[in-house]
Amino acid sequence: SPVFGPRQVHGVLGGSVTVKCFYPPTPVNRHDRKYWCRQLGARCSTVVSSDYVSPGYQGRVVLSDHPEAENFQINISQLELGDAGTFQCGVGDNGRGLSHSVTLSVAEAPPVPEAAELFYVKLRSTWTVSCGFGADTADQRRYLCKKEQDGCRNIVNSHQQIDPDFQGRALLTFEEPPGSFSVTMTQMGWEDTGLYYCGAGEYGKEGKSKELDVFVYEDKNFPQLKTTVTGKTGSSATFECLYDPLKKSSTRIWCKWRLQGCDKIIDNSGFVKYGYDGRVAMFENPENKTVTIILNQLQAKDEGFYWCMSNELKEQQSSTELKVVKGKPALNGTKEVEARVGSRVDLNCSYPCQYYSYEKYWCRWNDTGCSMLPAQQQGLPGPAASCDTATRTAVLSFDPLQEEDAGWYWCGVKHNGVFGETMAVKLLVSTGSDAKHSPELLDVDSSPDSGAVPPGGAHSNAEVRKGAVPESSDESHGSNTLALVLGPLAGLILLAVTAFAIVKYRQLKRSDLVSVGSYRTNISMSDFESVRDLSGAREN
């Protein structure tokens, strides 16, 4: 049954008790009858319900429903010894299955055992418990264990010991005042239902402890997020976190789980851990109440468990395991480009056929996210046979390049609004003439007076031999013969280079290009022309 409540309730003669029973907050359950009945053999006699009170309990029992808190409560006052027994709290009709059995005991005098703290937790969500036993326990071992037949199984403790089944799922955190701590467990499963104890010292030997009764139920409206993400070396990984803020000022944090705590990598206030510049970004999606985190330039050491955390509601925290495997990234391009101010620079991002119909984008990375830059939409996908990855490129252009353009830029893909793979490029801007630039991207001054190196990578032979001793006549004759042979060959090469330049110029003219300030982005359209031609041929 999805209805849950205490196993036992203890009261004192003449005193009062309150029983809290939880139920799934479905529309039917919210408006259905709630009841508390006494078990008498095979039947259950109603003591109190949403619209009824038994004559023997008039004036001393009240049932109150709290659908927003997913529970209803029964308060019984002026306890009598005859009130003890076995009861059921439930939803709907008595004995129809949606109920929970509770044993009520009434003592003639105190003390009475402390009742277990109840936790009603959604499947695949997060459970957090806070425990405090006073400043005198601040130096003692703190722990959370689960009750089993042969004792209490250690889940996690302050000596950095954790059960292998809870690796990356459980986190113990010290809190104020001294002696207080909390334990958070993510990805709650059916097997996590049961009795737990949090305490200081050693369970069953010394110290103090508190009983915790945890019940896991299924809410079919609760979103299912990935518990494992796999990425290729050098590529990227995308993580999704649930986040339904109560306050706009609340902090969202993404951290890497470690035994001694969670190492913060990025948050929404502008913090980025040293060494992660250009590698990680956070995107908020208020329409579906999630936060997306992208980590790129993956390395083997990035493997581990990553947590989404909030300083507002710990129940919204979640964890995901990252596995990094060997392989080649689908997006490719030069990862670092250096050029000088005033030149023309193109950042190229080549994508394979699998991303043909995806939305492509370029964005500029900063410590609060990645600001999108304008890009043209590509045409409709064509037949697989026409797919040529060599011609599929998203280009971000700077013309002219300015000093403030230096920084990190991301090329990425989206599918149905969901972020996919990304590639990071670092752009370095030099104000001098010693920048490392690619000849095909930059205008190079090749006049004789400038002393610049031509695209071939060396000065001409005439410049190198200036001031040399004159050659003999025989040497000169050999040189003339060689020139007669190489002359026609050089002419052929010149014709080939000219033809190649014309083709490249026509391709550039057919590229869709958008300019915003110094940014210009285009996606090569040459590979779509064949698709359009093919479509036209079919129509004819």
ZAGUTOR-488194 format. One record per residue (C-alpha): residue number from 1; residue in one letter; x negated, y, z negated. Coordinates in pm, whole numbers. Example, Ala and Ser with C-alpha at 12.3 -4.5 7.8 and 13.67 -1.06 7.14 Angstrom:
% ZAGUTOR-488194
(kedo 1; a; (-1230; -450; -780))
(kedo 2; s; (-1367; -106; -714))
This chain:
% ZAGUTOR-488194
(kedo 1; s; (0; 0; 0))
(kedo 2; p; (-128; 351; 81))
(kedo 3; v; (19; 483; -246))
(kedo 4; f; (-247; 517; -515))
(kedo 5; g; (-256; 607; -883))
(kedo 6; p; (-421; 516; -1214))
(kedo 7; r; (-457; 150; -1311))
(kedo 8; q; (-400; 230; -1678))
(kedo 9; v; (-264; 528; -1871))
(kedo 10; h; (-314; 569; -2248))
(kedo 11; g; (-97; 782; -2476))
(kedo 12; v; (-43; 843; -2849))
(kedo 13; l; (284; 803; -3037))
(kedo 14; g; (474; 1135; -3029))
(kedo 15; g; (240; 1276; -2764))
(kedo 16; s; (268; 1300; -2386))
(kedo 17; v; (107; 1159; -2072))
(kedo 18; t; (95; 1267; -1709))
(kedo 19; v; (71; 1013; -1430))
(kedo 20; k; (-48; 1133; -1088))
(kedo 21; c; (35; 922; -781))
(kedo 22; f; (-100; 994; -433))
(kedo 23; y; (67; 925; -99))
(kedo 24; p; (-23; 982; 271))
(kedo 25; p; (108; 1329; 370))
(kedo 26; t; (313; 1219; 672))
(kedo 27; p; (627; 1422; 758))
(kedo 28; v; (846; 1130; 646))
(kedo 29; n; (663; 1082; 316))
(kedo 30; r; (672; 1453; 237))
(kedo 31; h; (1052; 1455; 236))
(kedo 32; d; (1120; 1101; 116))
(kedo 33; r; (1237; 1001; -233))
(kedo 34; k; (969; 967; -504))
(kedo 35; y; (1025; 746; -806))
(kedo 36; w; (886; 598; -1132))
(kedo 37; c; (1040; 263; -1232))
(kedo 38; r; (987; 5; -1506))
(kedo 39; q; (897; -347; -1398))
(kedo 40; l; (1149; -598; -1539))
(kedo 41; g; (1076; -939; -1394))
(kedo 42; a; (1142; -937; -1021))
(kedo 43; r; (1318; -599; -1017))
(kedo 44; c; (1207; -246; -1096))
(kedo 45; s; (1451; -25; -1291))
(kedo 46; t; (1434; 347; -1209))
(kedo 47; v; (1326; 571; -1496))
(kedo 48; v; (1311; 890; -1292))
(kedo 49; s; (1326; 981; -923))
(kedo 50; s; (1355; 1292; -708))
(kedo 51; d; (1726; 1324; -795))
(kedo 52; y; (1782; 1099; -1100))
(kedo 53; v; (1678; 1057; -1468))
(kedo 54; s; (1759; 746; -1671))
(kedo 55; p; (1982; 818; -1977))
(kedo 56; g; (1715; 689; -2219))
(kedo 57; y; (1464; 944; -2087))
(kedo 58; q; (1686; 1253; -2056))
(kedo 59; g; (1498; 1565; -2167))
(kedo 60; r; (1155; 1401; -2196))
(kedo 61; v; (1057; 1292; -1843))
(kedo 62; v; (1003; 1512; -1538))
(kedo 63; l; (897; 1419; -1181))
(kedo 64; s; (740; 1698; -970))
(kedo 65; d; (637; 1660; -607))
(kedo 66; h; (329; 1839; -461))
(kedo 67; p; (316; 1747; -90))
(kedo 68; e; (45; 2005; -15))
(kedo 69; a; (-178; 1819; -264))
(kedo 70; e; (-64; 1478; -138))
(kedo 71; n; (68; 1366; -478))
(kedo 72; f; (360; 1366; -719))
(kedo 73; q; (337; 1366; -1098))
(kedo 74; i; (541; 1210; -1377))
(kedo 75; n; (521; 1376; -1720))
(kedo 76; i; (654; 1179; -2019))
(kedo 77; s; (672; 1352; -2358))
(kedo 78; q; (771; 1243; -2712))
(kedo 79; l; (617; 901; -2646))
(kedo 80; e; (765; 603; -2826))
(kedo 81; l; (607; 261; -2878))
(kedo 82; g; (882; 117; -2659))
(kedo 83; d; (762; 328; -2365))
(kedo 84; a; (463; 97; -2318))
(kedo 85; g; (480; -152; -2032))
(kedo 86; t; (421; -201; -1659))
(kedo 87; f; (559; 59; -1420))
(kedo 88; q; (549; 149; -1052))
(kedo 89; c; (521; 486; -885))
(kedo 90; g; (634; 489; -524))
(kedo 91; v; (783; 653; -216))
(kedo 92; g; (1119; 553; -63))
(kedo 93; d; (1325; 269; -208))
(kedo 94; n; (1219; 68; -512))
(kedo 95; g; (1020; -244; -426))
(kedo 96; r; (983; -163; -53))
(kedo 97; g; (603; -177; -49))
(kedo 98; l; (503; 191; -79))
(kedo 99; s; (423; 171; -450))
(kedo 100; h; (142; 142; -703))
(kedo 101; s; (142; -52; -1032))
(kedo 102; v; (50; 132; -1356))
(kedo 103; t; (12; -4; -1709))
(kedo 104; l; (114; 241; -1983))
(kedo 105; s; (-7; 180; -2338))
(kedo 106; v; (99; 380; -2645))
(kedo 107; a; (-126; 385; -2955))
(kedo 108; e; (-2; 473; -3300))
(kedo 109; a; (-294; 712; -3354))
(kedo 110; p; (-595; 848; -3167))
(kedo 111; p; (-850; 798; -3030))
(kedo 112; v; (-747; 656; -2694))
(kedo 113; p; (-977; 557; -2405))
(kedo 114; e; (-1061; 829; -2153))
(kedo 115; a; (-877; 773; -1826))
(kedo 116; a; (-1071; 728; -1502))
(kedo 117; e; (-1091; 1026; -1269))
(kedo 118; l; (-893; 954; -951))
(kedo 119; f; (-1009; 1024; -594))
(kedo 120; y; (-783; 981; -291))
(kedo 121; v; (-1018; 987; 10))
(kedo 122; k; (-946; 974; 385))
(kedo 123; l; (-1110; 705; 594))
(kedo 124; r; (-1431; 832; 767))
(kedo 125; s; (-1429; 1151; 556))
(kedo 126; t; (-1652; 1265; 268))
(kedo 127; w; (-1622; 1215; -108))
(kedo 128; t; (-1789; 1444; -361))
(kedo 129; v; (-1792; 1403; -739))
(kedo 130; s; (-1940; 1638; -1002))
(kedo 131; c; (-2061; 1501; -1335))
(kedo 132; g; (-2195; 1683; -1641))
(kedo 133; f; (-2308; 1542; -1974))
(kedo 134; g; (-2469; 1839; -2148))
(kedo 135; a; (-2809; 2005; -2158))
(kedo 136; d; (-2948; 1730; -2382))
(kedo 137; t; (-2929; 1488; -2085))
(kedo 138; a; (-3117; 1716; -1843))
(kedo 139; d; (-3436; 1506; -1869))
(kedo 140; q; (-3258; 1171; -1836))
(kedo 141; r; (-3208; 964; -1524))
(kedo 142; r; (-2885; 1059; -1341))
(kedo 143; y; (-2704; 796; -1137))
(kedo 144; l; (-2397; 677; -949))
(kedo 145; c; (-2319; 303; -948))
(kedo 146; k; (-2033; 86; -823))
(kedo 147; k; (-1872; -169; -1054))
(kedo 148; e; (-1907; -528; -939))
(kedo 149; q; (-1859; -870; -1098))
(kedo 150; d; (-2220; -901; -1216))
(kedo 151; g; (-2269; -542; -1328))
(kedo 152; c; (-2288; -196; -1175))
(kedo 153; r; (-2465; -171; -838))
(kedo 154; n; (-2693; 131; -807))
(kedo 155; i; (-2585; 361; -523))
(kedo 156; v; (-2822; 653; -581))
(kedo 157; n; (-3014; 800; -874))
(kedo 158; s; (-3241; 1090; -960))
(kedo 159; h; (-3550; 867; -938))
(kedo 160; q; (-3503; 872; -559))
(kedo 161; q; (-3373; 516; -547))
(kedo 162; i; (-3088; 446; -307))
(kedo 163; d; (-2904; 135; -195))
(kedo 164; p; (-3001; 50; 168))
(kedo 165; d; (-2632; 45; 270))
(kedo 166; f; (-2604; 410; 166))
(kedo 167; q; (-2923; 532; 334))
(kedo 168; g; (-2845; 870; 488))
(kedo 169; r; (-2488; 860; 349))
(kedo 170; a; (-2538; 950; -18))
(kedo 171; l; (-2695; 1263; -164))
(kedo 172; l; (-2752; 1345; -532))
(kedo 173; t; (-2791; 1716; -614))
(kedo 174; f; (-2874; 1884; -945))
(kedo 175; e; (-2637; 2162; -1045))
(kedo 176; e; (-2586; 2422; -1314))
(kedo 177; p; (-2555; 2415; -1611))
(kedo 178; p; (-2849; 2185; -1701))
(kedo 179; g; (-2744; 1821; -1725))
(kedo 180; s; (-2492; 1857; -1440))
(kedo 181; f; (-2519; 1698; -1098))
(kedo 182; s; (-2306; 1602; -799))
(kedo 183; v; (-2305; 1308; -559))
(kedo 184; t; (-2173; 1332; -203))
(kedo 185; m; (-2097; 1029; 13))
(kedo 186; t; (-2010; 1058; 383))
(kedo 187; q; (-1846; 823; 634))
(kedo 188; m; (-1621; 665; 372))
(kedo 189; g; (-1504; 316; 473))
(kedo 190; w; (-1250; 66; 345))
(kedo 191; e; (-1525; -115; 153))
(kedo 192; d; (-1597; 201; -48))
(kedo 193; t; (-1270; 169; -241))
(kedo 194; g; (-1332; 69; -604))
(kedo 195; l; (-1453; 172; -949))
(kedo 196; y; (-1768; 381; -985))
(kedo 197; y; (-1958; 526; -1278))
(kedo 198; c; (-2165; 843; -1283))
(kedo 199; g; (-2388; 884; -1583))
(kedo 200; a; (-2711; 987; -1754))
(kedo 201; g; (-2953; 720; -1878))
(kedo 202; e; (-2896; 350; -1802))
(kedo 203; y; (-2549; 211; -1738))
(kedo 204; g; (-2441; -31; -2011))
(kedo 205; k; (-2749; 35; -2227))
(kedo 206; e; (-2773; 395; -2331))
(kedo 207; g; (-2662; 743; -2238))
(kedo 208; k; (-2326; 872; -2124))
(kedo 209; s; (-2105; 781; -1829))
(kedo 210; k; (-1772; 859; -1665))
(kedo 211; e; (-1538; 619; -1482))
(kedo 212; l; (-1432; 711; -1128))
(kedo 213; d; (-1154; 534; -939))
(kedo 214; v; (-1182; 581; -561))
(kedo 215; f; (-914; 483; -309))
(kedo 216; v; (-970; 510; 69))
(kedo 217; y; (-665; 550; 294))
(kedo 218; e; (-615; 613; 664))
(kedo 219; d; (-487; 940; 805))
(kedo 220; k; (-426; 883; 1175))
(kedo 221; n; (-455; 1258; 1241))
(kedo 222; f; (-806; 1275; 1096))
(kedo 223; p; (-1053; 1319; 1386))
(kedo 224; q; (-1309; 1048; 1456))
(kedo 225; l; (-1658; 1185; 1499))
(kedo 226; k; (-1965; 996; 1614))
(kedo 227; t; (-2168; 843; 1333))
(kedo 228; t; (-2466; 776; 1561))
(kedo 229; v; (-2616; 990; 1840))
(kedo 230; t; (-2886; 864; 2078))
(kedo 231; g; (-3121; 1090; 2273))
(kedo 232; k; (-3419; 1041; 2504))
(kedo 233; t; (-3767; 1169; 2426))
(kedo 234; g; (-3802; 1522; 2560))
(kedo 235; s; (-3426; 1554; 2614))
(kedo 236; s; (-3154; 1678; 2375))
(kedo 237; a; (-2886; 1554; 2135))
(kedo 238; t; (-2547; 1708; 2056))
(kedo 239; f; (-2380; 1685; 1714))
(kedo 240; e; (-2022; 1776; 1622))
(kedo 241; c; (-1911; 1873; 1272))
(kedo 242; l; (-1565; 1932; 1132))
(kedo 243; y; (-1513; 2280; 998))
(kedo 244; d; (-1185; 2441; 897))
(kedo 245; p; (-1293; 2760; 716))
(kedo 246; l; (-1092; 2911; 435))
(kedo 247; k; (-1308; 3222; 444))
(kedo 248; k; (-1483; 3385; 738))
(kedo 249; s; (-1780; 3458; 511))
(kedo 250; s; (-1847; 3093; 425))
(kedo 251; t; (-2182; 2943; 524))
(kedo 252; r; (-2229; 2652; 764))
(kedo 253; i; (-2551; 2458; 723))
(kedo 254; w; (-2717; 2180; 924))
(kedo 255; c; (-2992; 1988; 748))
(kedo 256; k; (-3199; 1669; 767))
(kedo 257; w; (-3128; 1416; 492))
(kedo 258; r; (-3414; 1317; 264))
(kedo 259; l; (-3419; 1122; -63))
(kedo 260; q; (-3509; 1435; -258))
(kedo 261; g; (-3245; 1652; -91))
(kedo 262; c; (-3131; 1790; 243))
(kedo 263; d; (-3390; 1996; 434))
(kedo 264; k; (-3211; 2294; 594))
(kedo 265; i; (-3283; 2341; 965))
(kedo 266; i; (-3028; 2605; 1070))
(kedo 267; d; (-2728; 2794; 935))
(kedo 268; n; (-2479; 3044; 1075))
(kedo 269; s; (-2641; 3342; 901))
(kedo 270; g; (-2948; 3345; 1130))
(kedo 271; f; (-3181; 3108; 945))
(kedo 272; v; (-3389; 2873; 1161))
(kedo 273; k; (-3654; 2652; 1001))
(kedo 274; y; (-4014; 2717; 1107))
(kedo 275; g; (-4107; 2497; 1400))
(kedo 276; y; (-3751; 2481; 1537))
(kedo 277; d; (-3752; 2810; 1732))
(kedo 278; g; (-3605; 2747; 2076))
(kedo 279; r; (-3511; 2389; 1978))
(kedo 280; v; (-3184; 2414; 1785))
(kedo 281; a; (-2866; 2620; 1819))
(kedo 282; m; (-2524; 2628; 1651))
(kedo 283; f; (-2197; 2693; 1837))
(kedo 284; e; (-1864; 2747; 1661))
(kedo 285; n; (-1544; 2615; 1820))
(kedo 286; p; (-1256; 2767; 1619))
(kedo 287; e; (-992; 2635; 1862))
(kedo 288; n; (-1061; 2272; 1764))
(kedo 289; k; (-1207; 2347; 1418))
(kedo 290; t; (-1553; 2209; 1487))
(kedo 291; v; (-1912; 2329; 1496))
(kedo 292; t; (-2151; 2199; 1763))
(kedo 293; i; (-2525; 2174; 1702))
(kedo 294; i; (-2770; 2103; 1985))
(kedo 295; l; (-3126; 1986; 1918))
(kedo 296; n; (-3355; 1962; 2221))
(kedo 297; q; (-3720; 1878; 2301))
(kedo 298; l; (-3659; 1554; 2108))
(kedo 299; q; (-3952; 1371; 1953))
(kedo 300; a; (-3976; 1033; 1779))
(kedo 301; k; (-4021; 1209; 1443))
(kedo 302; d; (-3675; 1370; 1484))
(kedo 303; e; (-3508; 1036; 1409))
(kedo 304; g; (-3307; 1028; 1087))
(kedo 305; f; (-2979; 1140; 933))
(kedo 306; y; (-2845; 1494; 979))
(kedo 307; w; (-2577; 1653; 762))
(kedo 308; c; (-2326; 1927; 833))
(kedo 309; m; (-2266; 2114; 508))
(kedo 310; s; (-2048; 2399; 386))
(kedo 311; n; (-2079; 2605; 69))
(kedo 312; e; (-1701; 2620; 60))
(kedo 313; l; (-1554; 2269; 83))
(kedo 314; k; (-1784; 1975; 24))
(kedo 315; e; (-1514; 1745; 161))
(kedo 316; q; (-1585; 1889; 507))
(kedo 317; q; (-1945; 1770; 501))
(kedo 318; s; (-2043; 1491; 738))
(kedo 319; s; (-2351; 1296; 845))
(kedo 320; t; (-2478; 1158; 1177))
(kedo 321; e; (-2773; 931; 1249))
(kedo 322; l; (-3005; 1035; 1533))
(kedo 323; k; (-3192; 768; 1727))
(kedo 324; v; (-3460; 874; 1977))
(kedo 325; v; (-3542; 628; 2256))
(kedo 326; k; (-3801; 637; 2533))
(kedo 327; g; (-3679; 763; 2869))
(kedo 328; k; (-3680; 1051; 3114))
(kedo 329; p; (-3457; 1356; 3063))
(kedo 330; a; (-3193; 1408; 3332))
(kedo 331; l; (-3259; 1785; 3346))
(kedo 332; n; (-3606; 1877; 3470))
(kedo 333; g; (-3812; 2188; 3529))
(kedo 334; t; (-4120; 2377; 3415))
(kedo 335; k; (-4101; 2403; 3036))
(kedo 336; e; (-4326; 2711; 3002))
(kedo 337; v; (-4358; 2996; 3252))
(kedo 338; e; (-4587; 3299; 3221))
(kedo 339; a; (-4564; 3606; 3447))
(kedo 340; r; (-4639; 3976; 3443))
(kedo 341; v; (-4402; 4270; 3405))
(kedo 342; g; (-4245; 4390; 3730))
(kedo 343; s; (-4279; 4061; 3916))
(kedo 344; r; (-4002; 3830; 4035))
(kedo 345; v; (-3956; 3506; 3838))
(kedo 346; d; (-3723; 3209; 3894))
(kedo 347; l; (-3660; 2956; 3617))
(kedo 348; n; (-3557; 2631; 3783))
(kedo 349; c; (-3347; 2353; 3633))
(kedo 350; s; (-3299; 2042; 3849))
(kedo 351; y; (-3006; 1813; 3772))
(kedo 352; p; (-2922; 1462; 3898))
(kedo 353; c; (-2614; 1331; 4076))
(kedo 354; q; (-2451; 1230; 3748))
(kedo 355; y; (-2412; 1599; 3658))
(kedo 356; y; (-2289; 1705; 4003))
(kedo 357; s; (-1933; 1789; 3891))
(kedo 358; y; (-2036; 1926; 3550))
(kedo 359; e; (-2042; 2295; 3463))
(kedo 360; k; (-2400; 2423; 3458))
(kedo 361; y; (-2516; 2720; 3256))
(kedo 362; w; (-2817; 2919; 3146))
(kedo 363; c; (-2826; 3087; 2805))
(kedo 364; r; (-3075; 3295; 2611))
(kedo 365; w; (-3166; 3142; 2277))
(kedo 366; n; (-3181; 3342; 1953))
(kedo 367; d; (-3163; 3252; 1585))
(kedo 368; t; (-2784; 3291; 1579))
(kedo 369; g; (-2703; 3082; 1888))
(kedo 370; c; (-2754; 3086; 2264))
(kedo 371; s; (-2591; 3372; 2458))
(kedo 372; m; (-2445; 3257; 2789))
(kedo 373; l; (-2575; 3416; 3110))
(kedo 374; p; (-2357; 3432; 3424))
(kedo 375; a; (-2377; 3144; 3671))
(kedo 376; q; (-2189; 3054; 3987))
(kedo 377; q; (-1956; 2754; 4003))
(kedo 378; q; (-2063; 2483; 4244))
(kedo 379; g; (-1844; 2324; 4512))
(kedo 380; l; (-1647; 2002; 4489))
(kedo 381; p; (-1843; 1679; 4449))
(kedo 382; g; (-1918; 1497; 4772))
(kedo 383; p; (-1972; 1131; 4859))
(kedo 384; a; (-2244; 950; 4664))
(kedo 385; a; (-2437; 897; 4985))
(kedo 386; s; (-2490; 1271; 5026))
(kedo 387; c; (-2635; 1311; 4680))
(kedo 388; d; (-2992; 1440; 4689))
(kedo 389; t; (-3125; 1533; 4344))
(kedo 390; a; (-3416; 1722; 4498))
(kedo 391; t; (-3184; 2001; 4621))
(kedo 392; r; (-2968; 2032; 4306))
(kedo 393; t; (-3105; 2321; 4105))
(kedo 394; a; (-2964; 2585; 3873))
(kedo 395; v; (-3182; 2897; 3894))
(kedo 396; l; (-3220; 3188; 3653))
(kedo 397; s; (-3386; 3484; 3826))
(kedo 398; f; (-3556; 3796; 3687))
(kedo 399; d; (-3618; 4074; 3937))
(kedo 400; p; (-3798; 4274; 3820))
(kedo 401; l; (-3924; 4100; 3505))
(kedo 402; q; (-3921; 4321; 3196))
(kedo 403; e; (-4121; 4292; 2878))
(kedo 404; e; (-3811; 4231; 2665))
(kedo 405; d; (-3719; 3928; 2881))
(kedo 406; a; (-3976; 3717; 2696))
(kedo 407; g; (-3827; 3434; 2490))
(kedo 408; w; (-3652; 3097; 2506))
(kedo 409; y; (-3393; 3008; 2771))
(kedo 410; w; (-3176; 2699; 2786))
(kedo 411; c; (-3037; 2525; 3091))
(kedo 412; g; (-2745; 2296; 3010))
(kedo 413; v; (-2436; 2113; 3130))
(kedo 414; k; (-2078; 2099; 3002))
(kedo 415; h; (-1799; 1855; 3075))
(kedo 416; n; (-1439; 1942; 2986))
(kedo 417; g; (-1571; 2210; 2752))
(kedo 418; v; (-1798; 1968; 2564))
(kedo 419; f; (-2169; 2049; 2547))
(kedo 420; g; (-2400; 1795; 2708))
(kedo 421; e; (-2771; 1773; 2779))
(kedo 422; t; (-2993; 2083; 2760))
(kedo 423; m; (-3346; 2178; 2865))
(kedo 424; a; (-3548; 2458; 2701))
(kedo 425; v; (-3786; 2689; 2888))
(kedo 426; k; (-4022; 2934; 2720))
(kedo 427; l; (-4082; 3254; 2920))
(kedo 428; l; (-4401; 3446; 2841))
(kedo 429; v; (-4434; 3803; 2973))
(kedo 430; s; (-4776; 3962; 3024))
(kedo 431; t; (-4841; 4331; 3078))
(kedo 432; g; (-5185; 4266; 3232))
(kedo 433; s; (-5300; 4107; 3560))
(kedo 434; d; (-5429; 3787; 3397))
(kedo 435; a; (-5087; 3621; 3371))
(kedo 436; k; (-5060; 3259; 3480))
(kedo 437; h; (-4806; 3281; 3758))
(kedo 438; s; (-4691; 3054; 4035))
(kedo 439; p; (-4753; 3202; 4385))
(kedo 440; e; (-4414; 3094; 4515))
(kedo 441; l; (-4238; 3283; 4234))
(kedo 442; l; (-4437; 3607; 4223))
(kedo 443; d; (-4547; 3878; 4467))
(kedo 444; v; (-4930; 3862; 4487))
(kedo 445; d; (-5136; 4159; 4605))
(kedo 446; s; (-5383; 4009; 4855))
(kedo 447; s; (-5543; 4326; 4997))
(kedo 448; p; (-5927; 4310; 5029))
(kedo 449; d; (-5976; 4598; 4787))
(kedo 450; s; (-5772; 4439; 4513))
(kedo 451; g; (-6003; 4142; 4449))
(kedo 452; a; (-5701; 3918; 4397))
(kedo 453; v; (-5724; 3545; 4471))
(kedo 454; p; (-5508; 3445; 4771))
(kedo 455; p; (-5253; 3167; 4735))
(kedo 456; g; (-5514; 2918; 4856))
(kedo 457; g; (-5697; 2963; 4526))
(kedo 458; a; (-6036; 3103; 4664))
(kedo 459; h; (-6175; 3414; 4833))
(kedo 460; s; (-6233; 3407; 5214))
(kedo 461; n; (-6571; 3280; 5341))
(kedo 462; a; (-6661; 3625; 5478))
(kedo 463; e; (-6619; 3783; 5133))
(kedo 464; v; (-6824; 3514; 4963))
(kedo 465; r; (-7117; 3544; 5208))
(kedo 466; k; (-7146; 3922; 5204))
(kedo 467; g; (-7517; 4019; 5175))
(kedo 468; a; (-7639; 3667; 5271))
(kedo 469; v; (-7944; 3603; 5497))
(kedo 470; p; (-7847; 3589; 5872))
(kedo 471; e; (-7810; 3239; 6021))
(kedo 472; s; (-8043; 3097; 6287))
(kedo 473; s; (-7922; 3070; 6652))
(kedo 474; d; (-7883; 2691; 6628))
(kedo 475; e; (-7676; 2722; 6316))
(kedo 476; s; (-7470; 2992; 6487))
(kedo 477; h; (-7413; 2768; 6790))
(kedo 478; g; (-7291; 2485; 6564))
(kedo 479; s; (-7056; 2721; 6392))
(kedo 480; n; (-6911; 2837; 6726))
(kedo 481; t; (-6851; 2477; 6835))
(kedo 482; l; (-6673; 2405; 6508))
(kedo 483; a; (-6460; 2716; 6552))
(kedo 484; l; (-6349; 2596; 6901))
(kedo 485; v; (-6227; 2270; 6745))
(kedo 486; l; (-6060; 2420; 6440))
(kedo 487; g; (-5895; 2714; 6618))
(kedo 488; p; (-5605; 2524; 6782))
(kedo 489; l; (-5558; 2321; 6461))
(kedo 490; a; (-5527; 2641; 6258))
(kedo 491; g; (-5266; 2768; 6505))
(kedo 492; l; (-5054; 2457; 6458))
(kedo 493; i; (-5072; 2492; 6079))
(kedo 494; l; (-4969; 2860; 6107))
(kedo 495; l; (-4663; 2762; 6316))
(kedo 496; a; (-4562; 2495; 6060))
(kedo 497; v; (-4594; 2740; 5768))
(kedo 498; t; (-4387; 3000; 5957))
(kedo 499; a; (-4110; 2747; 6027))
(kedo 500; f; (-4105; 2637; 5661))
(kedo 501; a; (-4077; 3001; 5546))
(kedo 502; i; (-3779; 3061; 5780))
(kedo 503; v; (-3598; 2753; 5645))
(kedo 504; k; (-3659; 2858; 5283))
(kedo 505; y; (-3539; 3211; 5363))
(kedo 506; r; (-3212; 3076; 5514))
(kedo 507; q; (-3156; 2852; 5210))
(kedo 508; l; (-3205; 3149; 4980))
(kedo 509; k; (-2960; 3355; 5183))
(kedo 510; r; (-2700; 3077; 5140))
(kedo 511; s; (-2746; 3062; 4762))
(kedo 512; d; (-2474; 3215; 4544))
(kedo 513; l; (-2637; 3480; 4326))
(kedo 514; v; (-2510; 3697; 4043))
(kedo 515; s; (-2706; 3981; 3884))
(kedo 516; v; (-2654; 4123; 3535))
(kedo 517; g; (-2923; 4367; 3430))
(kedo 518; s; (-3253; 4193; 3491))
(kedo 519; y; (-3092; 3845; 3487))
(kedo 520; r; (-2984; 3675; 3807))
(kedo 521; t; (-2860; 3320; 3818))
(kedo 522; n; (-2787; 3100; 4116))
(kedo 523; i; (-2714; 2738; 4192))
(kedo 524; s; (-2839; 2617; 4528))
(kedo 525; m; (-2544; 2567; 4762))
(kedo 526; s; (-2735; 2398; 5046))
(kedo 527; d; (-2635; 2056; 4924))
(kedo 528; f; (-2268; 2152; 4937))
(kedo 529; e; (-2275; 2266; 5302))
(kedo 530; s; (-2286; 1908; 5422))
(kedo 531; v; (-1979; 1831; 5211))
(kedo 532; r; (-1784; 2120; 5363))
(kedo 533; d; (-1891; 2016; 5713))
(kedo 534; l; (-1786; 1660; 5642))
(kedo 535; s; (-1448; 1775; 5512))
(kedo 536; g; (-1393; 1985; 5823))
(kedo 537; a; (-1484; 1692; 6047))
(kedo 538; r; (-1231; 1472; 5875))
(kedo 539; e; (-955; 1734; 5917))
(kedo 540; n; (-1033; 1759; 6289))
